């Protein structure tokens, strides 16, 4: 891995190819970006992609970012150039298994075993989006474990050159994943510190759905505290996924319980680790954005300093903010007003404010009758199969779909 050049947001290159690796074992993929489309696994094709991106070639796999920029929306590429500018660090994301105990409406059978089971049972009723052949999860193979362990070894070696390293565990639900009967979390930490010094700067980030039972929660916290006590360079970050509250939360994140999420988030908050709420803002959750900020602000004040990162749902497009019309801008305006006019304890007040402004730009970018028709099919499916009625959690969107 070489050092990247100086990047600005307007630079035509993408700094992510220098600093990031995304490993999805259950789809047999390695890529330098979580937004990348297509299947890239062989070393030859991967190296070719990196060379093209360095040269400013607009590869088809990168079309999500190029389309966003053509529509005047800040892209993942541009955000990456801001993040990695003049930074001597490397990062890997590991999507190890699809094993998961919830089935979010914007997720699919590739990333959630619960979704896969539901899709198999309801083939006749389920919207076509969720039956995409690409969404077939594969079993973790020995070559996947070998690749991951080799990358961790490389990171440990580069730590001796002064590079910071970090790994994010995602899923599925990473807290219930294991490698040869050892938790994935413990495996990653053990393998890194076999070769790195105790002073090496290493960050472990876990993106959890916050729905863990008490045994899993305790085991995970105990493991992290064990390594944190022994390695002073270890930094722990817990990201809890949630973009709304109460009934809306349980509609969007099907199978999750709001009260359990709140209890687990409080338990994590009391560990002293860095805590972030990661949101995947979508057409259903948007009406609850201000309530989410109120909850997060109270948590940050009373329990633990909190970051809130708000990102948009790009796929399925049927649930993206782009399907909405200008009448939905009120929810962004209310959220921005809350941040502006109240005492805010969030660690990311300014960044969260900018995230919301960026998302506001997406309203109406994908508004079409054909896309809305697909949204209606999804909403109908959630009602018929899951027993969830949209009018109970977002009456504005429900009426909008009726009228359009």
Number of C-alpha atoms within 10 A of each C-alpha: 11 7 12 18 14 12 19 19 18 11 13 17 21 27 29 25 22 19 22 22 20 20 25 25 23 23 22 18 16 22 24 23 22 15 18 18 13 12 15 18 15 11 10 9 12 16 13 11 20 17 13 13 19 17 12 12 14 14 12 11 17 19 14 16 19 19 12 17 15 10 13 13 18 19 20 22 26 22 15 20 22 15 15 22 15 15 14 15 20 21 20 22 23 20 21 27 26 30 22 22 19 22 24 20 19 19 18 23 24 25 27 24 22 21 24 22 12 16 18 12 11 12 12 9 14 20 20 12 15 21 17 12 10 12 17 15 21 14 13 17 11 8 11 19 15 11 14 17 16 13 15 22 18 15 25 24 16 18 22 15 10 12 17 20 23 20 22 20 25 24 26 28 26 24 24 19 20 15 14 8 8 10 17 19 22 16 15 17 19 12 15 22 19 11 17 18 16 15 14 23 21 28 18 20 20 23 21 22 26 24 25 19 10 11 8 13 17 13 12 17 14 13 14 19 14 11 18 15 9 11 16 14 15 21 17 20 18 22 26 22 19 23 27 28 23 16 15 21 23 19 27 26 22 19 17 20 17 20 12 15 21 17 13 19 23 15 15 23 21 11 14 14 18 17 24 23 20 20 21 18 23 27 22 25 24 24 24 20 22 21 18 23 22 16 15 21 25 17 19 20 14 11 16 23 21 22 22 26 20 22 18 19 20 18 14 16 20 26 26 25 27 24 21 22 15 9 10 19 18 13 17 20 14 15 23 19 13 17 20 13 8 10 9 18 19 23 15 16 18 11 15 21 20 14 17 21 15 18 21 20 16 22 20 17 17 17 17 14 12 9 16 20 14 18 21 18 17 21 20 19 18 20 13 13 12 13 11 19 17 19 11 11 22 19 14 14 19 17 12 14 16 8 7 10
